[in-house]
Amino acid sequence: MEPWSQIQPDAFWRLVQEGKLEPEQIIDVREQEEWNYYHLEGSTLMPLSSFQETWDRIPADKPVYIVCAHGVRSQAACRYLNEKGYSSLANVVGGMAAVSRHDGFQYD
C-alpha cells in the first residue's frame, strides 16, 4: 500500500467546487498540449517530463492533490514527492478523464 492517499474524482471535484484548494495544492502533471485541451481553473501545470526541475515549488506544509490524464503519471509524481519527504499527498483516481465528467466535458 502506498504512503499517499487515493481520492475519488467526485470527492476531489467537490473540494475544487467549494473553493477549498489553492492553485499550488492542485498539481497537474500532464503535458502542455493536454493542459490546453482541458484543465481545471485554479490548478498548476507541472509536467511530469520536467518534474525533477519544478517539484520544489510544491508546498510541503499543505495537502497536495496530483492529477494527470488517467491516474498513472500522478502515481509516479506522488511516489517522487514521497521520496522527497512530502507526507500529505493524494492521487486523483482516474485523472482528468474522470474529473472532467463532473464538468460535463468528455475527455477521451
N, C-alpha and C positions, 0 to 999 in steps of 0.2 A: 504494500500500500504506500502511495506517495505521501510525502510530508506536507503537501498542499491540498487544499480542498477543491472539490468539483462543484461548480454552481450551475444549476439548470437554467436554460435560456429564459424561462418565464420569471424566475426569481431575479435574475440579472436585469431583465427588461424593466421590472418593477422598480429596482434601485435607480436605474437610469431615469425613468419617467418621473420618479418622485424627487429628482434632483439631489440625491444623497451622495453622489460621487463627483469628485473634482476631475478635471481632464487628466491630471497626472496619475490618477488611480485607474484609468481605463486605457490599457496599453494594447494597441492593435499591431500585431507582428506580421501582417500581410505586406505585400509589396505595393508600391505607389499605384500601379495600374489597378490593382484590386481595390485599393482605398478610393480611387477615383470612381469606380463602378458603384460602390455603396459603402458608406461608413456612418458611424454614429456621430452626430454633432456632439462636441464636448469630449471627444476621445483623442488620444495621442498616437500618432503613427510612429512606430519604431520597427522597421522591417527586420525580420529575423536574419536576413542576409548581412546586415550591418550591426546586429545587436551587440556584439562584443565592443563596439565603439560607443554605444549610446546607453547601455543598461544603467550606468551610474547616475543618470538623470532621474531615475525612478525613485520615489521616496521610499525609504525603508521603515518609516515610522507610521505608515498608514496601510490599510488593506489595499491590495493591488489586484485588479482583475485583468487577466490576459486573454485576448481573443484573437483568433485567426479565421480562416475560411470555414474549417470543419472541426477544429479542435486538436489537430496533430502538432502543428508548429507551436501552438500555445503551450502544449505539454512540454515541448523542448525548452521553451523560454522559461517556464516555471522551474524546470529542472536546473537550468543555468542559474537563475536567480537564487534558488535554494542553496546551490553550491557557493554562492557569494554571500550567504548569510541572511537572506530575506526569509521571514517566517510567516508573514500574513499574506499568502498568495492564494488566488483562486483561478482555476482554469474554467473558461466558459464552455460547457459541454455543447458540442455541435457547432460551435463557432458562429460566424455571421450568417451562415446558411440557416441556422435555427433561429437566431435572434431576429433576423430581418422579417421573418413571418409575422412577428408581433407588430411590425410597422406596415404590414400589407405589401411587402416587397418580396418578389420571388427571386431569390439569389441565384439559383442554379438554372 
